[in-house]
Amino acid sequence: MTHVFIAWKIKKGDIRNTVEVEFGSERLEITDKEQLLVTILPSNRVISHLCSYTCTLKKIEVKLKKEAENINWTNLERAAGSQAAKLASAVAPNMNSAPLSYPSSSKNKKNWNAVEKEATKELDVKAEGDSALNDLFK
């Protein structure tokens, strides 16, 4: 997953026009008329300019873009004195450089890059006449 979604239900009146959400890479604050409603210190870093929120009559929904897309968050907020955010930030660049592998029930692994190269070689070889027709039915 590349995003984290959070929703809060609203009990008091209509705050759609007065609510403000401030996104930081390590902090999320929701205020209403200068009154602080919620402060969250996410367990991992987020990309603040790609985060968004919507406020309806009954709830506030926040969408946080993860900085490290390949890491599952075990907690929404980081624990006091936790090194999890620093560790995740240090590990994430290494995870993005490796190609993704998908689960398979087959015990034999197939190198799809080699298959693609082979297919492009076959397309490059151009046959004409009867030999092209015979190659089509092979």
Backbone as JSON Lines, residues from 0, in Angstrom:
{"i":0,"aa":"M","n":[0.84,-1.18,0.0],"ca":[0.0,0.0,0.0],"c":[0.89,1.24,0.0]}
{"i":1,"aa":"T","n":[0.39,2.24,-0.65],"ca":[1.16,3.48,-0.74],"c":[0.6,4.6,0.13]}
{"i":2,"aa":"H","n":[-0.59,4.4,0.68],"ca":[-1.24,5.43,1.49],"c":[-1.76,4.85,2.79]}
{"i":3,"aa":"V","n":[-1.95,5.73,3.76],"ca":[-2.6,5.4,5.02],"c":[-3.83,6.29,5.12]}
{"i":4,"aa":"F","n":[-4.97,5.68,5.43],"ca":[-6.22,6.43,5.53],"c":[-6.67,6.46,6.98]}
{"i":5,"aa":"I","n":[-7.11,7.64,7.46],"ca":[-7.58,7.82,8.83],"c":[-8.89,8.58,8.76]}
{"i":6,"aa":"A","n":[-9.87,8.18,9.58],"ca":[-11.16,8.87,9.61],"c":[-11.56,9.13,11.06]}
{"i":7,"aa":"W","n":[-12.13,10.31,11.31],"ca":[-12.66,10.68,12.62],"c":[-14.13,11.06,12.46]}
{"i":8,"aa":"K","n":[-14.96,10.57,13.36],"ca":[-16.37,10.96,13.36],"c":[-16.52,12.25,14.16]}
{"i":9,"aa":"I","n":[-17.4,13.12,13.69],"ca":[-17.63,14.42,14.31],"c":[-18.95,14.39,15.07]}
{"i":10,"aa":"K","n":[-18.91,14.79,16.33],"ca":[-20.14,14.84,17.13],"c":[-20.71,16.24,17.2]}
{"i":11,"aa":"K","n":[-19.82,17.25,17.29],"ca":[-20.36,18.61,17.38],"c":[-20.77,19.1,16.01]}
{"i":12,"aa":"G","n":[-21.27,20.27,15.9],"ca":[-21.88,20.82,14.68],"c":[-21.02,20.79,13.44]}
{"i":13,"aa":"D","n":[-21.39,21.58,12.51],"ca":[-20.75,21.65,11.21],"c":[-19.41,22.37,11.31]}
{"i":14,"aa":"I","n":[-18.3,21.65,11.03],"ca":[-16.97,22.27,11.07],"c":[-16.28,22.22,9.7]}
{"i":15,"aa":"R","n":[-17.05,21.96,8.66],"ca":[-16.47,21.82,7.32],"c":[-15.69,23.05,6.89]}
{"i":16,"aa":"N","n":[-16.14,24.23,7.24],"ca":[-15.48,25.45,6.78],"c":[-14.42,25.96,7.75]}
{"i":17,"aa":"T","n":[-14.35,25.42,8.94],"ca":[-13.42,25.95,9.94],"c":[-12.26,24.99,10.25]}
{"i":18,"aa":"V","n":[-12.32,23.77,9.77],"ca":[-11.27,22.81,10.08],"c":[-10.05,23.05,9.19]}
{"i":19,"aa":"E","n":[-8.86,22.88,9.77],"ca":[-7.6,23.0,9.04],"c":[-6.74,21.8,9.39]}
{"i":20,"aa":"V","n":[-6.1,21.23,8.38],"ca":[-5.2,20.09,8.59],"c":[-3.82,20.5,8.11]}
{"i":21,"aa":"E","n":[-2.83,20.35,8.98],"ca":[-1.44,20.66,8.63],"c":[-0.66,19.36,8.54]}
{"i":22,"aa":"F","n":[-0.04,19.13,7.38],"ca":[0.75,17.93,7.16],"c":[2.23,18.27,7.25]}
{"i":23,"aa":"G","n":[2.96,17.45,7.96],"ca":[4.41,17.52,8.0],"c":[4.94,16.13,7.74]}
{"i":24,"aa":"S","n":[6.23,16.0,7.48],"ca":[6.77,14.68,7.2],"c":[6.72,13.77,8.42]}
{"i":25,"aa":"E","n":[6.71,14.37,9.63],"ca":[6.67,13.57,10.85],"c":[5.57,14.03,11.81]}
{"i":26,"aa":"R","n":[4.58,14.79,11.31],"ca":[3.55,15.33,12.2],"c":[2.27,15.63,11.42]}
{"i":27,"aa":"L","n":[1.12,15.41,12.06],"ca":[-0.19,15.73,11.5],"c":[-0.98,16.44,12.58]}
{"i":28,"aa":"E","n":[-1.5,17.65,12.27],"ca":[-2.29,18.41,13.23],"c":[-3.61,18.82,12.6]}
{"i":29,"aa":"I","n":[-4.69,18.62,13.36],"ca":[-6.01,19.05,12.91],"c":[-6.52,20.07,13.91]}
{"i":30,"aa":"T","n":[-6.88,21.26,13.4],"ca":[-7.37,22.33,14.26],"c":[-8.74,22.79,13.77]}
{"i":31,"aa":"D","n":[-9.51,23.36,14.72],"ca":[-10.82,23.93,14.41],"c":[-10.91,25.27,15.12]}
{"i":32,"aa":"K","n":[-10.95,26.35,14.35],"ca":[-11.01,27.71,14.92],"c":[-9.9,27.94,15.93]}
{"i":33,"aa":"E","n":[-8.67,27.66,15.53],"ca":[-7.51,27.87,16.39],"c":[-7.43,26.89,17.56]}
{"i":34,"aa":"Q","n":[-8.37,25.97,17.7],"ca":[-8.36,24.99,18.79],"c":[-7.8,23.69,18.23]}
{"i":35,"aa":"L","n":[-6.77,23.16,18.88],"ca":[-6.14,21.92,18.44],"c":[-7.06,20.74,18.75]}
{"i":36,"aa":"L","n":[-7.44,19.98,17.73],"ca":[-8.29,18.8,17.93],"c":[-7.47,17.53,18.07]}
{"i":37,"aa":"V","n":[-6.51,17.33,17.15],"ca":[-5.72,16.1,17.13],"c":[-4.3,16.41,16.69]}
{"i":38,"aa":"T","n":[-3.34,15.77,17.34],"ca":[-1.95,15.78,16.9],"c":[-1.49,14.33,16.81]}
{"i":39,"aa":"I","n":[-0.96,13.97,15.67],"ca":[-0.48,12.6,15.47],"c":[0.97,12.66,15.01]}
{"i":40,"aa":"L","n":[1.8,11.85,15.63],"ca":[3.17,11.66,15.19],"c":[3.22,10.28,14.52]}
{"i":41,"aa":"P","n":[3.14,10.23,13.17],"ca":[3.07,8.94,12.48],"c":[4.27,8.05,12.78]}
{"i":42,"aa":"S","n":[4.06,6.75,12.74],"ca":[5.13,5.8,13.05],"c":[6.23,5.84,11.99]}
{"i":43,"aa":"N","n":[5.91,6.26,10.78],"ca":[6.9,6.4,9.71],"c":[6.67,7.74,9.01]}
{"i":44,"aa":"R","n":[7.62,8.11,8.17],"ca":[7.55,9.42,7.5],"c":[6.53,9.39,6.37]}
{"i":45,"aa":"V","n":[5.94,10.57,6.1],"ca":[4.99,10.74,5.0],"c":[5.48,11.86,4.09]}
{"i":46,"aa":"I","n":[4.97,11.9,2.87],"ca":[5.29,12.97,1.92],"c":[4.18,14.0,2.05]}
{"i":47,"aa":"S","n":[4.46,15.1,2.73],"ca":[3.43,16.05,3.13],"c":[2.7,16.7,1.96]}
{"i":48,"aa":"H","n":[3.39,17.01,0.87],"ca":[2.72,17.7,-0.24],"c":[1.82,16.77,-1.04]}
{"i":49,"aa":"L","n":[1.88,15.46,-0.81],"ca":[0.99,14.51,-1.49],"c":[-0.12,14.0,-0.59]}
{"i":50,"aa":"C","n":[-0.22,14.54,0.62],"ca":[-1.29,14.16,1.56],"c":[-2.5,15.04,1.3]}
{"i":51,"aa":"S","n":[-3.68,14.51,1.66],"ca":[-4.9,15.29,1.45],"c":[-5.92,14.95,2.53]}
{"i":52,"aa":"Y","n":[-7.0,15.75,2.57],"ca":[-8.08,15.48,3.51],"c":[-9.4,15.94,2.94]}
{"i":53,"aa":"T","n":[-10.48,15.34,3.43],"ca":[-11.83,15.81,3.11],"c":[-12.6,15.91,4.42]}
{"i":54,"aa":"C","n":[-13.43,16.92,4.51],"ca":[-14.22,17.13,5.71],"c":[-15.69,17.19,5.31]}
{"i":55,"aa":"T","n":[-16.49,16.26,5.83],"ca":[-17.93,16.26,5.59],"c":[-18.63,16.66,6.88]}
{"i":56,"aa":"L","n":[-19.94,16.63,6.85],"ca":[-20.71,17.03,8.02],"c":[-20.46,16.1,9.21]}
{"i":57,"aa":"K","n":[-20.24,14.82,8.96],"ca":[-20.12,13.84,10.04],"c":[-18.73,13.28,10.27]}
{"i":58,"aa":"K","n":[-17.75,13.55,9.37],"ca":[-16.42,13.0,9.59],"c":[-15.33,13.76,8.84]}
{"i":59,"aa":"I","n":[-14.09,13.53,9.3],"ca":[-12.89,14.06,8.66],"c":[-12.1,12.84,8.19]}
{"i":60,"aa":"E","n":[-11.74,12.82,6.92],"ca":[-10.94,11.74,6.36],"c":[-9.59,12.3,5.92]}
{"i":61,"aa":"V","n":[-8.51,11.64,6.33],"ca":[-7.17,12.08,6.0],"c":[-6.48,10.96,5.22]}
{"i":62,"aa":"K","n":[-5.79,11.34,4.15],"ca":[-5.06,10.4,3.31],"c":[-3.58,10.79,3.35]}
{"i":63,"aa":"L","n":[-2.75,9.92,3.94],"ca":[-1.32,10.18,4.08],"c":[-0.55,9.36,3.05]}
{"i":64,"aa":"K","n":[0.34,9.99,2.3],"ca":[1.18,9.31,1.33],"c":[2.44,8.83,2.04]}
{"i":65,"aa":"K","n":[2.68,7.52,2.03],"ca":[3.87,6.95,2.68],"c":[5.14,7.35,1.92]}
{"i":66,"aa":"E","n":[6.19,7.64,2.68],"ca":[7.48,7.91,2.05],"c":[8.1,6.59,1.58]}
{"i":67,"aa":"A","n":[8.01,5.57,2.42],"ca":[8.52,4.24,2.09],"c":[7.33,3.35,1.75]}
{"i":68,"aa":"E","n":[7.12,3.1,0.47],"ca":[5.91,2.41,0.03],"c":[5.9,0.92,0.37]}
{"i":69,"aa":"N","n":[7.05,0.3,0.51],"ca":[7.11,-1.14,0.72],"c":[7.04,-1.55,2.18]}
{"i":70,"aa":"I","n":[6.81,-0.62,3.07],"ca":[6.78,-0.93,4.5],"c":[5.35,-0.88,5.0]}
{"i":71,"aa":"N","n":[4.92,-1.95,5.67],"ca":[3.6,-1.96,6.32],"c":[3.74,-1.33,7.69]}
{"i":72,"aa":"W","n":[2.86,-0.42,8.0],"ca":[2.88,0.23,9.3],"c":[2.19,-0.69,10.3]}
{"i":73,"aa":"T","n":[2.87,-1.05,11.37],"ca":[2.25,-1.86,12.41],"c":[1.44,-1.0,13.36]}
{"i":74,"aa":"N","n":[1.82,0.26,13.52],"ca":[1.1,1.21,14.36],"c":[0.93,2.52,13.6]}
{"i":75,"aa":"L","n":[-0.13,3.23,13.94],"ca":[-0.33,4.54,13.32],"c":[0.64,5.56,13.91]}
{"i":76,"aa":"E","n":[0.76,5.57,15.24],"ca":[1.64,6.53,15.91],"c":[2.89,5.83,16.41]}
{"i":77,"aa":"R","n":[3.99,6.56,16.39],"ca":[5.23,5.98,16.91],"c":[5.23,5.99,18.43]}
{"i":78,"aa":"A","n":[5.89,5.03,19.0],"ca":[6.0,4.93,20.45],"c":[7.04,5.94,20.94]}
{"i":79,"aa":"A","n":[6.9,6.35,22.17],"ca":[7.84,7.31,22.75],"c":[9.23,6.69,22.78]}
{"i":80,"aa":"G","n":[10.21,7.4,22.24],"ca":[11.59,6.93,22.24],"c":[11.85,5.82,21.22]}
{"i":81,"aa":"S","n":[10.92,5.59,20.31],"ca":[11.07,4.52,19.34],"c":[12.01,4.91,18.21]}
{"i":82,"aa":"Q","n":[12.78,3.97,17.77],"ca":[13.67,4.19,16.64],"c":[13.08,3.63,15.35]}
{"i":83,"aa":"A","n":[11.8,3.25,15.37],"ca":[11.16,2.6,14.22],"c":[11.15,3.5,13.0]}
{"i":84,"aa":"A","n":[10.85,4.78,13.19],"ca":[10.78,5.7,12.05],"c":[12.16,5.87,11.41]}
{"i":85,"aa":"K","n":[13.19,5.99,12.24],"ca":[14.54,6.14,11.71],"c":[14.97,4.87,10.99]}
{"i":86,"aa":"L","n":[14.66,3.72,11.57],"ca":[15.01,2.44,10.97],"c":[14.29,2.25,9.64]}
{"i":87,"aa":"A","n":[13.01,2.56,9.59],"ca":[12.22,2.41,8.37],"c":[12.76,3.32,7.27]}
{"i":88,"aa":"S","n":[13.14,4.54,7.62],"ca":[13.67,5.46,6.63],"c":[15.02,4.98,6.09]}
{"i":89,"aa":"A","n":[15.81,4.35,6.95],"ca":[17.11,3.85,6.52],"c":[16.97,2.6,5.65]}
{"i":90,"aa":"V","n":[15.99,1.76,5.91],"ca":[15.82,0.51,5.18],"c":[15.08,0.73,3.86]}
{"i":91,"aa":"A","n":[14.2,1.68,3.78],"ca":[13.33,1.86,2.62],"c":[14.06,2.03,1.29]}
{"i":92,"aa":"P","n":[15.12,2.84,1.2],"ca":[15.77,2.98,-0.1],"c":[16.32,1.67,-0.64]}
{"i":93,"aa":"N","n":[16.81,0.79,0.23],"ca":[17.32,-0.5,-0.21],"c":[16.21,-1.38,-0.75]}
{"i":94,"aa":"M","n":[15.02,-1.29,-0.16],"ca":[13.91,-2.12,-0.6],"c":[13.41,-1.69,-1.97]}
{"i":95,"aa":"N","n":[13.44,-0.41,-2.28],"ca":[12.94,0.08,-3.56],"c":[13.85,-0.3,-4.72]}
{"i":96,"aa":"S","n":[15.13,-0.55,-4.46],"ca":[16.06,-0.85,-5.54],"c":[15.92,-2.28,-6.04]}
{"i":97,"aa":"A","n":[15.44,-3.21,-5.22],"ca":[15.29,-4.61,-5.63],"c":[14.01,-4.79,-6.43]}
{"i":98,"aa":"P","n":[14.06,-5.62,-7.47],"ca":[12.83,-5.86,-8.23],"c":[11.83,-6.65,-7.39]}
{"i":99,"aa":"L","n":[10.57,-6.38,-7.63],"ca":[9.52,-7.07,-6.89],"c":[9.38,-8.5,-7.39]}
{"i":100,"aa":"S","n":[9.14,-9.42,-6.49],"ca":[8.85,-10.8,-6.88],"c":[7.46,-11.13,-6.37]}
{"i":101,"aa":"Y","n":[6.71,-11.8,-7.19],"ca":[5.33,-12.11,-6.86],"c":[5.21,-13.57,-6.47]}
{"i":102,"aa":"P","n":[4.29,-13.88,-5.55],"ca":[4.14,-15.27,-5.13],"c":[3.63,-16.14,-6.28]}
{"i":103,"aa":"S","n":[4.07,-17.38,-6.28],"ca":[3.67,-18.3,-7.33],"c":[3.58,-19.69,-6.75]}
{"i":104,"aa":"S","n":[2.68,-20.5,-7.3],"ca":[2.57,-21.88,-6.84],"c":[3.58,-22.77,-7.56]}
{"i":105,"aa":"S","n":[4.22,-22.24,-8.6],"ca":[5.2,-23.01,-9.35],"c":[6.52,-23.05,-8.59]}
{"i":106,"aa":"K","n":[7.17,-24.23,-8.62],"ca":[8.47,-24.37,-7.96],"c":[9.59,-23.89,-8.87]}
{"i":107,"aa":"N","n":[9.33,-23.85,-10.17],"ca":[10.33,-23.38,-11.13],"c":[10.14,-21.88,-11.35]}
{"i":108,"aa":"K","n":[11.2,-21.15,-11.11],"ca":[11.14,-19.7,-11.33],"c":[11.5,-19.41,-12.77]}
{"i":109,"aa":"K","n":[10.76,-18.49,-13.37],"ca":[10.97,-18.15,-14.77],"c":[11.57,-16.76,-14.85]}
{"i":110,"aa":"N","n":[12.61,-16.61,-15.63],"ca":[13.24,-15.32,-15.84],"c":[12.51,-14.62,-16.97]}
{"i":111,"aa":"W","n":[11.61,-13.72,-16.63],"ca":[10.77,-13.06,-17.62],"c":[11.56,-12.08,-18.48]}
{"i":112,"aa":"N","n":[12.66,-11.58,-17.98],"ca":[13.5,-10.71,-18.79],"c":[14.1,-11.48,-19.96]}
{"i":113,"aa":"A","n":[14.53,-12.73,-19.72],"ca":[15.08,-13.56,-20.78],"c":[14.0,-13.91,-21.8]}
{"i":114,"aa":"V","n":[12.78,-14.17,-21.33],"ca":[11.67,-14.49,-22.23],"c":[11.38,-13.3,-23.13]}
{"i":115,"aa":"E","n":[11.42,-12.11,-22.55],"ca":[11.17,-10.9,-23.33],"c":[12.23,-10.69,-24.4]}
{"i":116,"aa":"K","n":[13.51,-10.92,-24.04],"ca":[14.59,-10.78,-25.01],"c":[14.43,-11.79,-26.15]}
{"i":117,"aa":"E","n":[14.05,-13.0,-25.81],"ca":[13.85,-14.04,-26.8],"c":[12.71,-13.67,-27.76]}
{"i":118,"aa":"A","n":[11.64,-13.11,-27.21],"ca":[10.5,-12.72,-28.03],"c":[10.88,-11.59,-28.98]}
{"i":119,"aa":"T","n":[11.67,-10.65,-28.51],"ca":[12.08,-9.54,-29.38],"c":[13.01,-10.05,-30.49]}
{"i":120,"aa":"K","n":[13.85,-11.06,-30.19],"ca":[14.71,-11.64,-31.23],"c":[13.86,-12.29,-32.31]}
{"i":121,"aa":"E","n":[12.82,-13.01,-31.89],"ca":[11.95,-13.67,-32.85],"c":[11.22,-12.66,-33.72]}
{"i":122,"aa":"L","n":[10.86,-11.54,-33.16],"ca":[10.18,-10.52,-33.94],"c":[11.12,-9.83,-34.92]}
{"i":123,"aa":"D","n":[12.4,-9.76,-34.56],"ca":[13.38,-9.11,-35.42],"c":[13.68,-9.93,-36.67]}
{"i":124,"aa":"V","n":[13.59,-11.26,-36.57],"ca":[13.86,-12.13,-37.71],"c":[12.65,-12.08,-38.63]}
{"i":125,"aa":"K","n":[12.88,-11.6,-39.83],"ca":[11.78,-11.45,-40.78],"c":[11.92,-12.5,-41.88]}
{"i":126,"aa":"A","n":[10.92,-13.34,-41.99],"ca":[10.91,-14.35,-43.06],"c":[9.89,-13.91,-44.11]}
{"i":127,"aa":"E","n":[10.1,-14.36,-45.36],"ca":[9.2,-13.97,-46.43],"c":[8.68,-15.21,-47.14]}
{"i":128,"aa":"G","n":[7.52,-15.06,-47.74],"ca":[6.96,-16.12,-48.58],"c":[6.47,-17.32,-47.79]}
{"i":129,"aa":"D","n":[6.72,-18.52,-48.34],"ca":[6.26,-19.77,-47.73],"c":[6.93,-20.03,-46.39]}
{"i":130,"aa":"S","n":[8.17,-19.62,-46.23],"ca":[8.87,-19.86,-44.95],"c":[8.21,-19.06,-43.82]}
{"i":131,"aa":"A","n":[7.71,-17.88,-44.11],"ca":[7.03,-17.09,-43.09],"c":[5.72,-17.76,-42.7]}
{"i":132,"aa":"L","n":[5.01,-18.31,-43.66],"ca":[3.77,-19.03,-43.38],"c":[4.03,-20.29,-42.58]}
{"i":133,"aa":"N","n":[5.09,-21.02,-42.92],"ca":[5.43,-22.24,-42.18],"c":[5.85,-21.91,-40.75]}
{"i":134,"aa":"D","n":[6.6,-20.81,-40.57],"ca":[7.02,-20.4,-39.22],"c":[5.82,-20.01,-38.37]}
{"i":135,"aa":"L","n":[4.79,-19.5,-39.0],"ca":[3.6,-19.1,-38.27],"c":[2.91,-20.29,-37.63]}
{"i":136,"aa":"F","n":[2.94,-21.45,-38.31],"ca":[2.25,-22.65,-37.81],"c":[3.14,-23.57,-36.98]}
{"i":137,"aa":"K","n":[4.36,-23.21,-36.72],"ca":[5.24,-24.05,-35.92],"c":[4.9,-23.96,-34.47]}
